[in-house]
Amino acid sequence: MIHWKTFSVLGGFLLFTAGTALSQDIEPLLPGLKDKAVVLDITARILENDSEEVWNSKSSKVTIPGKAVGIKFIGSNIVVSVQFTPYLRRDGHNVLVAQGQIWIDIPRQGMRYQTTMQTIPITFGEEVYFLPLGSSNSEGSVIEILLRLHPYKEEAEQEDAVKAEESTSDAEVPKNNEN
């Protein structure tokens, strides 16, 4: 059993995000995937002893069902690697499979390893928290990851609406050619 009380953020933390299944430059080649694509919004933060936020990061990753999106935290005495894989169901009861691996160097005990796997029910737009280190850590840090899943086409439609609004507002500006 790992004693998380010995974990604290002593040095800077780094967050690495893994590549995703879709990118803007290959979309024209794969129109069928665009309709199935989803976006996973990830907000990660580290809380110290009294719930004081010492670090945070936000990102949005485009992927397709069944293709994992990963993030990795690297600290002075800990490495946390987490992969989130969305699976969509026709009835709207989607699931997000979260797989975590944790390596922690505990003073006078050495390196410890722990792995977790959870299936999290999630609907589009719902916010779900994932705590790879658990929720109780009275003397150390807590890593909190907030996840939100939504269809990619929703994001593309919003971008199209903004572009249409910009072109409409430009067209409505009267040009004064009088001298």
Secondary structure, DSSP 8 states (H G I E B T S, - for coil): ---GGG----S--EEEE---S--GGGGGG-HHHHHH-EEEEEEEEEE-TTS-EEEEEEEEEEE-TT--EEEEEE-SSEEEEEEEEEE--TTS-EEEEEEEEEEEEETTTEEEEEEEEEEEEE-TT-EEEE-TT-S--SSS-EEEEEEEEEEHHHHHHHHHHHHHHHHHHHHHS------
